[in-house]
Amino acid sequence: MEFKAFIPKITVSKRNQRKIPVLFALWLILLPIMAQQGYQAKLPDIEKKTYYTMEDFGRVDKFDIHIHINTAQPYFIHQAIKDRFFFLDIVDDRPFGLPMDKQQEVAIQLLEKYPEQMSFATTFKVSNWNQDDWVAQTISHLEKSFAQGAMAVKIWKNIGMDLRDEHNDFVMVDHPRIDSVLTFLTKASVPLLGHNGEPRDCWLPLEDMTFSQGYYGNHPEYHMYLHPEYPSYEDQINARDNMLKKHPNLNFMGAHLGSLEWSLEELAKRLDAYPLMRVDLTRLPNLKLHTFNDWEKTRKFFIDYQDRLIYGTDTAINPTDRPEDLKQRIHQKWLDEWKFYVTDSPIELEGYGELRGLKLPGKIIDKIYFENASKLLGFNTKG
């Protein structure tokens, strides 16, 4: 925006001509100040705020980097538009629910209809892992997916927790064959999203867990504490770290706080060690627990690593015959999490007690809610 000042003609008597240099100097001092004030007056109120409020929720462009859409129904997208949310739909190679190929079909179909609202991340299958041409097949599939609009690639926990080679040994994410795919992604400037391992709770007894007792109590087959023959939690993290060491130029986002949700110190070590690593914020109960235990320390972590944290919810969108309930549930989740980051209002953490929101500065909110996702995925600012 260019500011143009109006300077009137002035007739000056001989008696006051000696004052002109002083007046002119004063004018030169005041002009930039007046110009800046004039510019600021034309800015929307929201741009002048140091902090956002709950009322700003519907006025700010936001991005949710971790969504799983399993239906072509558009109800979720309608709510996203209403709440000014853009999002990344993530396809993964999970052994349950909608198969990988169908997930991608849905993503492409919705992308054609809502190209300004969403992006999608593709993935690759490992059911053909033991075939000699697995690397070539995988790269060919990824190239086709990029041509169809994919902006990132997801690598899922089945690598490290399920996939085995011809010798029945577990395949980890730092396997040499995977290196070839990651080298391809690095050269193509395509980011990798990594869900590596599980929360540390998965390897702990039920009584030592923080938030996962219900899930692992009902699914003992996934409770790694009961399966010591599987790779350990440390094995998963070490393999992921080794992968990043081998590929220092790979843009990488660790899903679920990089599976280091239990320790901000351990997460900070990785962010310091791997400059191109980012993490999403999808394990919010753990972040709330850190806040409950030490508000100042948690807030400082967000300030220190404001360029490396990306908002996400890991929300699954399934077919529904109650669209209004779905939209209300999504809206309330987004609104509740906005409250945690934007305000210092009291928030109840079930099983622990009351904490207060982090009340992060507006500039940091802009980064974690939009700008950091934009930089990772390489899209232009919406708006």
Secondary structure, 3 states (H helix, E strand, C coil): CCCCCCCCCCCCCHHHHHHHHHHHHHHHHHHHHHHHHHHHHHCCHHHHCCCCCHHHHHHCCEEEEEEEECCCCCHHHHHHHHCCEEEEEECCCCCCCCCHHHHHHHHHHHHHHCCCCEEEEECCCCCCCCCCCHHHHHHHHHHHHHHCCEEEEEECCHHHHCCECCCCCECCCCCHHHHHHHHHHHHHCCCEEECCCCCHHHHCCHHHCCCCHHHHHHCHHHCHHHCCCCCCHHHHHHHHHHHHHHCCCCCEEEHHHHCCCCCHHHHHHHHHHCCCEEEECCCHHHHHHHHHHCHHHHHHHHHHCCCCEECCCCEEECCCCCHHHHHHHHHHHHHHHHHHHHCCCEEEECCCEEEECCCCCHHHHHHHHHHHHHHHHCCCCCC
